[in-house]
Amino acid sequence: MDIFLQQIINGLVLGSIYALVALGYTMVYGIINLINFAHGEVLMVGALTSWTSIGLMQDAMPTAPGWLILLLALLIACVVAATLNFVIEKVAYRPLRNAPKLAPLITAIGMSILLQTLAMIIWKPSYKSYPTLLPSTPINVGGAVITPTQILILGLTAVSLALLMWLVNATRLGRAMRATAENPRVAALMGVRPDRVISATFVIGAVLAALAGVMWAANYGTVHHSMGFLPGLKAFTAAVFGGIGNLGGAVLGGILLGLIESIGAGYIGDLTGGVLGSHYSDILAFIVLIVVLTLRPSGLLGERVAERS
């Protein structure tokens, strides 16, 4: 029972990170029906930026508390990621907005490869150890353990979803987002500026990706230039699983995917003496995607994106 509870905790933490990234995917898709496959690389840039910032701040402020350095690094990572995603949308996606859907998809894949290559040149291809800035003493929960970093990840995901739901449903920007998602041309006639709304959506998605990247690095302890590809792909799977275009569905899909991976890999590992569990965790995510697309193509909570004329 202790092992099962531990796998539940691990799955919730992993699923929360997937959920943060999936929220960015689903927001962009909900507005302009685009799958931004460079989103995982924005996560990577956020994590590597925070790693560089932490190193500089530890040299400049050796007596500063770890939580303050992590907070400042997180803010810097969010600013860099938001700027990057804003530029990507304006340079790579906006000129192709009225092009056939295959064109922006290919552009997104190309942007993903470009960002990986640039990151490899800037930060070098080696794996880098991410410093431990928060207390590492585990907290016992019914025989299982959870760290303060993992508690922070769970809290950030809950707060992010609540803020996004408030933003979309109770603010002027949220109304503009919903109007643009419904019909950008009609929204423009009503005084909404679709280009600004779309740019704001990319910026918000980038902030969520940067949060996920820093939390991933803090939890797993390493960063490298290709770290965003697989989490990005799995977060896309989570968004489809929950119902892409649906904020609650993105979080649900991320949490469920994390639980399936963690529990499935844990029990496969037990059955094989610990040999195959970690190797099969990635496969489980894509088995889930195939099953969901076969049985329920719109996802668990359905797709709430209006058809455009």
Stockholm file with secondary structure:
# STOCKHOLM 1.0

chainA/1-309         MDIFLQQIINGLVLGSIYALVALGYTMVYGIINLINFAHGEVLMVGALTSWTSIGLMQDAMPTAPGWLILLLALLIACVVAATLNFVIEKVAYRPLRNAPKLAPLITAIGMSILLQTLAMIIWKPSYKSYPTLLPSTPINVGGAVITPTQILILGLTAVSLALLMWLVNATRLGRAMRATAENPRVAALMGVRPDRVISATFVIGAVLAALAGVMWAANYGTVHHSMGFLPGLKAFTAAVFGGIGNLGGAVLGGILLGLIESIGAGYIGDLTGGVLGSHYSDILAFIVLIVVLTLRPSGLLGERVAERS
#=GR chainA/1-309 SS CHHHHHHHHHHHHHHHHHHHHHHHHHHHHHHHCCCCTTHHHHHHHHHHHHHHHHHHHHHHCTTSCHHHHHHHHHHHHHHHHHHHHHHHIIIIIGGGTTSCTHHHHHHHHHHHHHHHHHHHHHHCSSCEECCCCSCCCCEEETTEEECHHHHHHHHHHHHHHHHHHHHHHHSHHHHHHHHHHHCHHHHHHTTCCHHHHHHHHHHHHHHHHHHHHHHHHHHHCEECTTTTHHHHHHHHHHHHHHCTTCHHHHHHHHHHHHHHHHHHHHHHHHHTTTSSHHHHHHHHHHHHHHHHHHHCTTCTTCCCCCCCC
#=GC SS_cons         CHHHHHHHHHHHHHHHHHHHHHHHHHHHHHHHCCCCTTHHHHHHHHHHHHHHHHHHHHHHCTTSCHHHHHHHHHHHHHHHHHHHHHHHIIIIIGGGTTSCTHHHHHHHHHHHHHHHHHHHHHHCSSCEECCCCSCCCCEEETTEEECHHHHHHHHHHHHHHHHHHHHHHHSHHHHHHHHHHHCHHHHHHTTCCHHHHHHHHHHHHHHHHHHHHHHHHHHHCEECTTTTHHHHHHHHHHHHHHCTTCHHHHHHHHHHHHHHHHHHHHHHHHHTTTSSHHHHHHHHHHHHHHHHHHHCTTCTTCCCCCCCC
//
